[in-house]
Amino acid sequence: MQVKKAIFPVAGLGTRFLPATKSSPKEMLPLIDKPLVQYVVEEAVASGIEQILFVTGRGKRALEDHFDIAFELEAHLYDKGKDKELSHIREIAEMVNIFYVRQKEAKGLGHAILCARDFIGNEPFAVLLGDDIIDAQRPCLGQLLEVYRKYRGPVLALEKVPMELISSYGCVKANAISERIFEVTDMVEKPKREEAPSDLAIIGRYVLTPEIFPILEKQAPGKGGEIQLTDAILKLSQDEAVYGCQFEGIRHDCGDKLGFLKATVDMALKREEFSNEFREYLKGLNL
């Protein structure tokens, strides 16, 4: 069965970016001239996703408005003859079918996925986290879907991270199938460095099967008092093989202030309209 649906859990409060996120969702923070979430939606669409469900919370109205038709703005751009800008605005509203459901309590990523159960039904699906912006020639999710089509089982995006940072991630114990594909045998959520089974961290892209929902429904809260998705996937692995894909591309952790700044610089240097001028500016800084 083809993967045509994706879940975007976006109910978080974004406290690491206060006060900017006091009145605006962190997913709407601009990376150059597009909000973070739009980069991830574009990745999903480029990977073949046709329907997206945003699992939202209070204060996310700006996110919904961004992907809606903006009649007044479109009329203004039309009257001013700004055809290029008008085309871009229309593309945002038309790129994919988007639906919304609220996560009424902050019970963790696993609970957010469970909120999407009726939307997904009995189909395999993708999960994309908006904190991770992945710059890749082939969309990261598309790479995971290739693994899913070959092995017909859940797939996690993996990245090697320095061991001194592994306690910030869920990580896996895995057996290599090929250079970048693994069969996952164990998972640990934010382990101490000395307890981590590897340096392979789970990054914010997943392809899952609907068999995850009964597990999430019965799952007790784990680390942090939340329903952890990694705990549910580990239970799922007892009944079906779970795979990992060490994706090709550069990940920017935009849930972190320094990561956001690095992403801004890297993405700006790739923009043809000002990359040369920006590069010269950076060279001239007295560092």
C-alpha positions, 0 to 999 in steps of 0.5 A, a space after each residue: 500500500 502506498 504511503 499517501 498520508 502524513 502527520 505533523 505534530 505541531 501542538 508544542 509551545 516552543 518555549 525555547 524560543 520565547 518570547 518570539 513564540 509567546 504569540 506566534 507558533 514556533 513552526 511559523 518562525 521564518 527561515 529566510 522568507 518561509 516559515 519552518 513548517 513550509 519547508 517540511 510540508 514541501 518535503 512531504 509533497 515532494 515525497 508523494 504525500 497527498 494528505 496532511 494532518 496537523 495535530 495542533 493545540 491552542 495558539 496555532 491559528 497562524 499556521 492554519 491561516 498560512 496554508 489557507 487561501 488569502 483572498 484580500 492578499 491575493 486581490 492586493 497582489 493582483 491589483 499591484 501587478 505582482 504576479 510572481 508573488 501572487 503565484 507563490 501565495 497561491 501555490 502554498 494554499 494549493 500544494 496539498 490537502 490539509 486537515 486539522 485535529 487538536 491535541 487537547 492535552 500535552 501528553 507527548 509525541 505518542 499521544 499526538 500520533 494517537 490523535 490522528 488515528 481516525 484520519 489514518 485509518 488502516 493505512 501506513 503513514 508518515 510522521 514529520 517533525 517541524 524542528 528538523 529541516 533537512 537539506 537533501 538532493 532527494 527528500 529525506 522522507 522519500 529516502 525512507 519511503 524507498 526503504 519502506 517499499 522494499 522491506 514493507 515495515 516501519 522505517 526511522 530516519 537515523 543520523 550519527 551524532 557525537 556521543 556527548 550529544 546522544 542524551 538529547 535524542 532517542 537512539 537505536 541498537 541496530 544491525 546493518 543491512 547495507 551501508 545506510 539501512 539497518 534493522 532496529 533491535 532496540 531503542 532508548 529515549 534520551 539515554 545517558 552517554 554511558 548507556 547509549 547503545 550506539 551513536 545512531 540518533 532517531 531524527 524527526 521522520 518516520 514511516 509507520 504502520 497502523 499497528 502502532 495505534 493499539 499499542 499507543 492506546 494502551 501505553 503507560 506514560 514513559 520518560 518525562 511522564 509522556 506517552 513516548 513514540 519510541 516505546 511504542 515502536 519498540 513494542 511494535 518491533 516484537 511483532 514486525 521488523 523495524 528498519 532505520 535509514 541513515 539518510 543522505 543530507 544535512 539536518 538543521 536542528 531548528 528547535 535549537 537557537 544555535 541550530 536555527 542560526 546555522 540553518 539561516 546562514 547555510 540556507 542563505 548561502 544557497 539563495 542565488 539572489 543574494 548568496 554572493 553578497 551575503 558571502 562577502 559580508 560574512 568574510 568581512 566580519 571581524 571574527 
